[in-house]
C-alpha cells in the first residue's frame, strides 16, 4: 500500500506524464490540421491546372469535374486503397494535360481527324505522364495518365497493354471518360440518350473496357435513370430521360443514392 509520502512524490511524475501527453496531442492535432491544409492547397493547384486544360479544349466544359466525381465513386465501389484513390482523383482531373502539346486546330476540329492528326493526338498520354512525373506526387498519378487510352483487349495506346496490365485507375478513368463524352453535347453532335450511352458501353465490355468497371457503371447509371423516370412520372412526363436530363439531375453525384422502389 502506498504511503502518503510516496503518493506526494509520485504526483510530479504523474503531472509530467500528463503534460507530455497533452503537449504531444496538441502537436499531433496541429500536424493533422497542417497536413489537411496542405492537401487543400495541393488540390486547388491541381484544379487550377485542370482549368488550364479546359481552357484549351472548349468542348469539355465541366467534363473534368464530372469525370472526377464519377471515378471516385467507382473507385470506392471497387474498394481501391487510399493511395490509389488519391491518384485516381488527381489523374481524373489532369488526364488530358498532355493535350497542351497538341496543336489547337486539332483539338478544336469539329469533324473526324485525319490519320496524321490522330497520330499527333496520340502523344498526349505520354506527354501528360512525363509532365506529371516531374511533379513528384506521393501516389501513382503518372501511370494512370499514361495508360488511360489503353484498352482491355490490347488494342489501345501508347503501349498496347491489355487486361490487368493496365492500372486499375486507368481502367476506371477510360470507361468514365467514354461515358461522359458520349453523354455530353459537342459542337459537332448532340449528346446521346442515356440508354444509347449504356448500350454502347456494354458493347465495349471486354474489348475497350474492364467488364467489372462496366458492370458498376451500368448499375449505377440505371439506378439514377430509374430515379429520374420516377420523378418524371410523378410530374406527368413519363418519357425516357435523355443524358442531359440526367446531368441536370446531377446523376454524376452518386452520393445522392436513389430511394428503393
C-alpha positions as CSV (number, residue, x, y, z in Angstrom):
1,X,0.0,0.0,0.0
2,X,1.3,3.4,-0.9
3,X,2.0,5.8,1.9
4,X,1.0,9.5,1.7
5,X,4.7,10.4,1.3
6,X,5.1,8.1,-1.7
7,X,1.9,9.5,-3.2
8,X,3.2,13.0,-2.9
9,X,6.5,12.0,-4.6
10,X,4.6,10.4,-7.5
11,X,2.3,13.4,-8.2
12,X,5.0,15.4,-10.0
13,X,5.9,12.5,-12.2
14,X,2.2,11.9,-13.0
15,X,1.7,15.6,-13.8
16,X,4.8,15.5,-16.1
17,X,3.4,12.4,-18.0
18,X,0.0,14.1,-18.3
19,X,1.6,17.3,-19.6
20,X,3.8,15.4,-22.1
21,X,0.7,13.6,-23.3
22,X,-1.3,16.8,-23.6
23,X,1.6,18.5,-25.5
24,X,2.0,15.6,-27.9
25,X,-1.8,15.5,-28.5
26,X,-1.8,19.2,-29.4
27,X,1.2,18.7,-31.7
28,X,-0.5,15.8,-33.4
29,X,-3.7,17.9,-33.9
30,X,-1.6,20.8,-35.3
31,X,0.3,18.5,-37.7
32,X,-3.0,16.9,-38.8
33,X,-4.5,20.3,-39.5
34,X,-1.4,21.4,-41.3
35,X,-1.5,18.3,-43.4
36,X,-5.1,18.8,-44.3
37,X,-4.4,22.4,-45.2
38,X,-1.5,21.3,-47.4
39,X,-3.8,18.8,-49.0
40,X,-6.4,21.5,-49.8
41,X,-3.8,23.8,-51.3
42,X,-2.4,20.8,-53.3
43,X,-5.9,20.0,-54.7
44,X,-6.6,23.7,-55.5
45,X,-3.4,23.7,-57.6
46,X,-4.4,20.5,-59.4
47,X,-7.8,22.1,-60.1
48,X,-6.1,25.2,-61.5
49,X,-4.1,23.0,-63.8
50,X,-7.3,21.3,-64.9
51,X,-8.8,24.7,-65.7
52,X,-5.8,25.3,-68.0
53,X,-6.7,22.1,-69.8
54,X,-10.3,23.0,-70.2
55,X,-9.4,26.4,-71.5
56,X,-7.5,24.8,-74.4
57,X,-10.4,22.4,-75.2
58,X,-13.7,24.4,-75.2
59,X,-15.8,21.3,-75.9
60,X,-15.3,19.9,-72.4
61,X,-17.0,22.4,-70.1
62,X,-17.4,20.8,-66.7
63,X,-16.2,17.5,-68.2
64,X,-13.2,17.1,-65.8
65,X,-15.2,17.7,-62.6
66,X,-17.9,15.2,-63.6
67,X,-15.2,12.6,-64.5
68,X,-13.5,13.1,-61.2
69,X,-16.8,12.6,-59.2
70,X,-17.7,9.5,-61.3
71,X,-14.2,8.0,-61.0
72,X,-14.0,8.4,-57.2
73,X,-17.4,6.8,-56.7
74,X,-16.4,3.8,-58.9
75,X,-13.1,3.5,-57.0
76,X,-15.0,3.3,-53.7
77,X,-17.2,0.5,-55.0
78,X,-14.2,-1.4,-56.3
79,X,-12.5,-0.9,-52.9
80,X,-9.4,0.8,-54.1
81,X,-6.8,1.6,-51.4
82,X,-6.2,5.2,-50.1
83,X,-3.2,5.9,-52.3
84,X,-5.0,4.5,-55.4
85,X,-8.0,6.7,-54.6
86,X,-5.8,9.8,-54.3
87,X,-4.0,9.0,-57.5
88,X,-7.3,8.4,-59.3
89,X,-8.8,11.7,-58.0
90,X,-5.8,13.8,-59.3
91,X,-5.4,11.8,-62.6
92,X,-9.1,12.2,-63.4
93,X,-8.6,16.0,-63.4
94,X,-5.3,16.0,-65.2
95,X,-5.5,13.1,-67.6
96,X,-5.6,15.4,-70.6
97,X,-2.8,17.7,-69.6
98,X,-0.7,16.3,-72.4
99,X,-3.1,17.9,-74.9
100,X,-1.2,21.2,-74.2
101,X,1.4,19.7,-76.6
102,X,-1.2,19.1,-79.3
103,X,-1.9,21.8,-81.9
104,X,-5.1,23.7,-81.0
105,X,-6.6,23.4,-84.5
106,X,-6.6,19.6,-84.0
107,X,-8.1,19.8,-80.5
108,X,-10.9,22.1,-81.7
109,X,-11.5,20.4,-85.1
110,X,-15.3,19.7,-85.4
111,X,-15.0,16.7,-87.7
112,X,-13.1,13.4,-88.0
113,X,-9.4,13.7,-87.6
114,X,-7.0,12.6,-90.4
115,X,-4.6,9.8,-89.7
116,X,-1.7,12.3,-89.3
117,X,-3.8,14.4,-86.9
118,X,-4.8,11.4,-84.8
119,X,-1.1,10.4,-84.6
120,X,-0.4,13.8,-83.1
121,X,-3.3,13.4,-80.6
122,X,-1.9,10.0,-79.5
123,X,1.1,11.6,-77.9
124,X,-0.9,13.3,-75.2
125,X,-1.0,10.4,-72.7
126,X,2.8,10.0,-72.8
127,X,3.4,13.8,-72.7
128,X,1.0,14.1,-69.8
129,X,2.6,11.4,-67.8
130,X,6.1,12.9,-68.4
131,X,4.8,16.3,-67.1
132,X,3.2,14.8,-64.0
133,X,6.3,12.6,-63.2
134,X,8.2,15.9,-62.6
135,X,5.7,17.0,-60.0
136,X,6.6,14.2,-57.7
137,X,3.2,13.1,-56.4
138,X,3.3,10.8,-53.4
139,X,0.9,8.4,-55.2
140,X,0.9,6.9,-58.7
141,X,-0.7,9.6,-60.9
142,X,1.5,9.4,-64.0
143,X,0.9,5.6,-64.7
144,X,-2.9,6.3,-64.8
145,X,-2.5,9.2,-67.1
146,X,-0.1,7.3,-69.4
147,X,-2.5,4.3,-69.6
148,X,-5.9,6.0,-69.9
149,X,-6.2,5.2,-73.6
150,X,-5.1,1.6,-73.3
151,X,-7.8,-1.0,-74.0
152,X,-8.8,-4.2,-72.3
153,X,-8.1,-6.2,-75.4
154,X,-4.7,-4.7,-76.0
155,X,-5.6,-2.5,-79.0
156,X,-5.1,0.8,-77.2
157,X,-2.1,3.1,-77.0
158,X,0.7,4.1,-76.2
159,X,2.0,0.7,-75.2
160,X,-0.7,-1.8,-76.2
161,X,-1.3,-3.0,-72.6
162,X,-4.1,-5.5,-72.0
163,X,-6.3,-6.7,-69.2
164,X,-4.9,-6.2,-65.7
165,X,-1.6,-5.0,-67.1
166,X,-3.5,-1.7,-67.3
167,X,-3.5,0.1,-63.8
168,X,-7.0,-0.1,-62.2
169,X,-7.2,3.7,-62.1
170,X,-6.7,3.9,-65.8
171,X,-9.3,1.3,-66.4
172,X,-11.8,3.3,-64.4
173,X,-10.8,6.6,-66.0
174,X,-11.1,5.3,-69.6
175,X,-14.6,4.0,-69.1
176,X,-15.8,7.1,-67.3
177,X,-14.2,9.4,-69.9
178,X,-16.0,7.4,-72.7
179,X,-19.4,7.6,-71.0
180,X,-19.1,11.3,-70.3
181,X,-18.0,12.1,-73.9
182,X,-21.0,10.2,-75.3
183,X,-23.5,11.8,-73.0
184,X,-22.2,15.4,-73.5
185,X,-23.1,17.8,-76.3
186,X,-20.2,18.6,-78.6
187,X,-20.0,21.3,-81.3
188,X,-20.4,18.6,-84.0
189,X,-23.1,16.5,-82.4
190,X,-25.7,16.3,-79.6
191,X,-25.2,14.1,-76.5
192,X,-26.6,10.6,-76.9
193,X,-29.7,9.4,-74.9
194,X,-28.9,7.6,-71.7
195,X,-30.0,4.2,-73.0
196,X,-27.8,4.6,-76.1
197,X,-24.8,5.5,-73.9
198,X,-25.2,2.4,-71.8
199,X,-25.7,0.2,-74.8
200,X,-22.5,1.4,-76.4
201,X,-20.6,1.0,-73.1
202,X,-21.8,-2.6,-72.8
203,X,-20.7,-3.3,-76.4
204,X,-17.2,-2.4,-75.4
205,X,-17.1,-4.6,-72.2
206,X,-14.2,-7.0,-72.6
207,X,-13.0,-5.1,-75.7
208,X,-12.1,-1.5,-74.7
209,X,-13.1,-1.6,-71.1
210,X,-12.7,-3.8,-68.0
211,X,-16.0,-5.8,-67.6
212,X,-16.1,-5.2,-63.8
213,X,-15.9,-1.4,-64.3
214,X,-18.6,-1.6,-67.0
215,X,-20.8,-3.6,-64.6
216,X,-20.6,-0.9,-61.9
217,X,-21.2,1.9,-64.4
218,X,-24.2,0.2,-65.8
219,X,-25.8,-0.5,-62.4
220,X,-25.3,3.0,-61.0
221,X,-26.3,4.7,-64.3
222,X,-29.5,2.7,-64.4
223,X,-30.2,3.4,-60.7
224,X,-30.1,7.1,-61.4
225,X,-32.1,6.8,-64.6
226,X,-34.8,5.0,-62.7
227,X,-34.9,7.8,-60.1
228,X,-35.3,10.4,-62.8
229,X,-38.0,8.4,-64.6
230,X,-40.0,8.0,-61.3
231,X,-39.7,11.8,-60.8
232,X,-40.9,12.4,-64.4
233,X,-43.9,10.1,-63.8
234,X,-44.8,12.0,-60.7
235,X,-44.7,15.2,-62.7
236,X,-46.8,13.7,-65.6
237,X,-43.9,13.4,-68.1
238,X,-43.3,9.7,-68.4
239,X,-40.8,9.8,-71.4
240,X,-37.3,8.2,-71.1
241,X,-34.8,10.8,-69.8
242,X,-32.0,12.0,-72.0
243,X,-28.4,12.1,-70.9
244,X,-28.7,15.9,-70.5
245,X,-31.7,15.4,-68.2
246,X,-29.7,13.0,-66.1
247,X,-26.8,15.5,-66.0
248,X,-29.3,18.2,-64.8
249,X,-30.3,15.8,-62.1
250,X,-26.7,15.5,-61.1
251,X,-26.6,11.8,-62.0
252,X,-22.8,12.1,-61.6
253,X,-23.2,12.8,-57.9
254,X,-23.7,9.2,-56.7
255,X,-23.7,10.4,-53.1
256,X,-27.4,11.1,-53.7
257,X,-28.4,7.5,-54.0
258,X,-31.9,6.9,-55.3
259,X,-34.6,5.6,-53.0
260,X,-35.6,1.9,-53.1
261,X,-38.5,1.3,-55.5
